[in-house]
Amino acid sequence: MFHHVKDLQFNARVSRPDPRFANLLLEQFGGENGELAAAMQYFTQAFGAKFPHPDKYDMLMDIATEEFSHLEIVGATIQMLLKGVNGELKNAADSSEIMQVLNGKAAKEDIIHEAVFANPQFGIITGGGVTPRNSQGIPWCASYIHSNGDLTVDLRSNLASESRAKLVYEHLMKFTDDPYVHESLSFLMTREVTHYKMFEAALNDIQPNFPPGVLAADPRFTQQAFNLSNGTSVRGPWNEGEMPGMDREWNYVADPIVYVQETQGCTQTDKELDKELKQTKKLDKEMSANKSTEVKNSEPQGVAQWSTYQVEDNN
């Protein structure tokens, strides 16, 4: 059950109108890396986690709800940055507050054109209203959401989502010198870091969590690090030494063409690896059965009920 509290989580403020930055900030309202995308991503991921991972369901719903609150902060900031613009545009350009934006650098027709009509959707179709579109006027799209039905995969997607959102806020802060707007953007950026660490902790709490899914990797093709570029070969922990968390060494293939020819297109491999493959296939069956049992056991028996209601004693 959602309950809207009219006070913002962070008290958004602006010191003066800035319609150009308002348009840029739409990126975090209806953009690919914005708050709406994050809220919907975590909200949809939560459903599949409800029974097998009820604790992670609770976390995802909490963070999704906070992302909706961040969406409200962004929307409120955009609306305040448009103060004096949402009415008669020409008359608004004559007002003292809009003239402060100009600072004598442009004619009033220029500020109207650059600020509002740089994104025609913003000025013409939405009339300065905040709608789920990005700074280019492109409508928000559900393809921004990554929800794969495997919680470890989803959590890794969320780590990337929070990282991208943090960078967008960093970039946005370069385009405004309003100290109040900076405060709001800094708050929102910092909460991305908090959510990143929450998702990281949740992922580490699920063991094993690699490789994603149920099936193990084919041991015949796991270790090869192919040198697929000309010039000086660069070595590092991604192609030499021990593979992270795999208890095996990288096999650096300096000449992939020769390797592929000699192995008949990677079909003729070490016989010892064939033995390991048989063990892997046996393990795959066991893991698949265990996963199936885990999911089935987490589902409610009889009539399915999502919530268990408890009457609070107010005495």
LINCORRA-V704876 format. One record per helix or strand of 2 or more residues. SS is the DSSP state (H for helix, E for strand). FROM is the first residue (numbers start at 1). LEN is the number of residues. Records with the same first field share a line. If there is no record, write none. Layout:
SS=FROM-LEN  FROM-LEN
This chain:
H=19-7  27-4  35-15  54-28  89-5  96-7  108-8  117-9  142-3  151-23  179-27  256-7  271-28
E=224-3  251-3
